[in-house]
Amino acid sequence: MTSIIFAPTKKIGMIVFLVILVCGLGVRFFDLTDPPLDFAATRQLRSALIARGIYYPLVETAEDWQVEMAERQGAHSMIEPTIMETIVAVTYKIAGGEYVWIARIYSSVFWILGGVALFFLVKEMVSPDGAYIALTYYLFAPFGIAASRSFQPDPLMTALIIVSWWTFYRWYNTQSWKWALLAGISASAAMLVKSTAVFFLAIGFAVLVLRKEGIGKLIRDAQVWVIVLLSSIPVLAYHLYGVFVVGSLGKQFQGRFFPEMLKELKYYLRWKNALSAVTGHELIIVAAILGLLFFIRKKELGFFLGTGVGYILYCLFFTYHIQTHYYYHLPVIPLAAVLLAGFFEFLNKYIKSKAVIPLARFGLGVILLVGMGGGYYMLNNDDYRNEPIYYKKVADFMGHDSKIIALSQDYGNRIAYFGWITPKPWKIGGNIDQTSNLESEMDLFEVYFRDFIEGYDYFVITRITVFNRQELLHDTLYKNFEIHEVDTGYIIFDLNKELDS
């Protein structure tokens, strides 16, 4: 682990490495027990509900209604395998309770392990000094601090993408069976956790291998076939099962690709804004791109160009999500980390000044301190500890057995998780904010509304501002139904008690 700048001896190198890792893990443990509403709340609550559905049938002391409710809430449509949710649910059982912050620990640890793989990859691919730069950026990119501890598959997927890069690169350099097997297994694991990992693996790997060997030789290479089969068979089997046996997985490909967006300038501006937010700044994107100069005559250039093409295709396919779900860009953080290491080495190559060494060491220390302080401020900036109490109170007015429609936060996931009810989210055309589509036709709305509420007991509103904007819904409920409960922040209409005309 020795390097010229950050680790003049092996012992110092190990200490610096461990200090960076410990600080990177520690910053993610700030405000650990706050409810998972600080980042991508809808997605995190979805995983929390699935984990609850796995956990409660294992609890001998749980009441029958809790088990039934948990299983019903956890029966979400099939997207990716419930790997994270199952791990967390089993840990609930061991810990003796549903402590959702356990998921933060797992995601954080997985992210740190990805950092270890990143360090050894960059150490071999760039330099030992570059490895410290890459690891520090990867662990302390502000967006990454919050996103990497969230309860969703993406932190684990990103960590496995890095492991796959490293193991594949080791195989590429050694051509050993051990690394071929590890490369295939790690790529398979990454894509199984979340299939979008394929965009960050397949093209880069293909370009690197094709650069080394011709197609004819590749076809006869048993190790290549092992890597391809190991990495592809599990994820293909899962998707074939989900599409043709279960049937629901095919629906997940709907509403992803909107080719008309590709013609709009604002789509590309939003893409740029998302990328800037995830990496930290536009200048970091520029520095990462300039980092390719370090690889310009090296075999790795093809890998990065291929991975870049994969990322572009990924963004062109997930046209809506890459603008609105910033965590879709999460794998860009380790990719930028490697390229920033290359940029650092490119600059260092031309500076060649002993004065750089103390400045670089001081700068690394400052980044660690600022990263810890900034992370503490960012993660403690909002407090969501009153949310469970609030939503439980609202849900208790209606009862767990009631059939409920909700115009509520996170498409109803928040009141579902904290209130132990299963609401039907109010929406028109797939989006609760599209009431205007029907506002020109009152009769149309009336027919839609009556059909939507048939058989339901209550209509609960906790998104008051959105409710007030939806004039037809607002007027229809107030004119036709009694208010069951009302207070600051919520209104509950009793759908079984209509007002006299």
Order of alpha helices (4+ residues) and beta strands (2+ residues): alpha-alpha-alpha-alpha-alpha-alpha-alpha-alpha-alpha-alpha-alpha-alpha-alpha-alpha-alpha-alpha-alpha-alpha-alpha-beta-alpha-beta-alpha-beta-alpha-alpha-beta-beta
